[in-house]
C-alpha cells in the first residue's frame, strides 16, 4: 500500500526556488497535496505563477515560520 503525504512549505520571497520545487513535488505520486504558506512577499504573488490540482497557496500576514506552519 502506497501512503500519501502532504507537504507544507513556509515561504518568503521564494518564487525562483518554488518554480523548480513545486512541479517536482506535484508530479510525485506519493504527494497528496503541497501547501505553500506565503508570507508578505516583496516579489510577485506566487499564486499568479503556479497552478496545479495538488497545490494550495495560503497568504500569511506573519513572517515567522513557526506561525506559518
ZAMARGU-4260 file (C-alpha; in steps of 0.2 Angstrom, whole numbers, plus 5000, padded with zeros to 4 digits):
<rodrens>
0) 5000/5000/5000 | 5007/5017/4995 | 5005/5030/5008 | 5002/5048/5003 | 5009/5064/5011
5) 5005/5082/5012 | 5020/5095/5012 | 5019/5112/5020 | 5031/5125/5013 | 5033/5141/5023
10) 5040/5155/5011 | 5046/5172/5010 | 5052/5179/4993 | 5055/5161/4986 | 5047/5162/4969
15) 5063/5157/4960 | 5066/5142/4971 | 5047/5137/4970 | 5047/5137/4951 | 5058/5122/4952
20) 5052/5114/4968 | 5033/5114/4965 | 5032/5104/4948 | 5044/5092/4955 | 5034/5089/4971
25) 5017/5089/4962 | 5022/5076/4950 | 5027/5063/4963 | 5013/5050/4966 | 5016/5049/4984
30) 5012/5068/4987 | 4994/5071/4990 | 4995/5090/4992 | 5008/5104/4993 | 5003/5118/5004
35) 5013/5134/5002 | 5011/5147/5015 | 5017/5163/5008 | 5022/5177/5019 | 5021/5195/5014
40) 5032/5194/5000 | 5041/5208/4990 | 5041/5198/4974 | 5026/5195/4963 | 5012/5185/4971
45) 5016/5167/4969 | 4998/5162/4965 | 5000/5171/4949 | 5014/5159/4944 | 5009/5142/4949
50) 4994/5131/4946 | 4991/5113/4950 | 4977/5102/4957 | 4988/5097/4972 | 4994/5114/4976
55) 4986/5126/4989 | 4993/5143/4992 | 4989/5152/5009 | 4993/5170/5011 | 5000/5174/5029
60) 5002/5191/5037 | 5015/5184/5048 | 5034/5181/5043 | 5038/5169/5057 | 5039/5152/5050
65) 5033/5144/5066 | 5016/5153/5064 | 5016/5149/5046 | 5017/5130/5050
</rodrens>
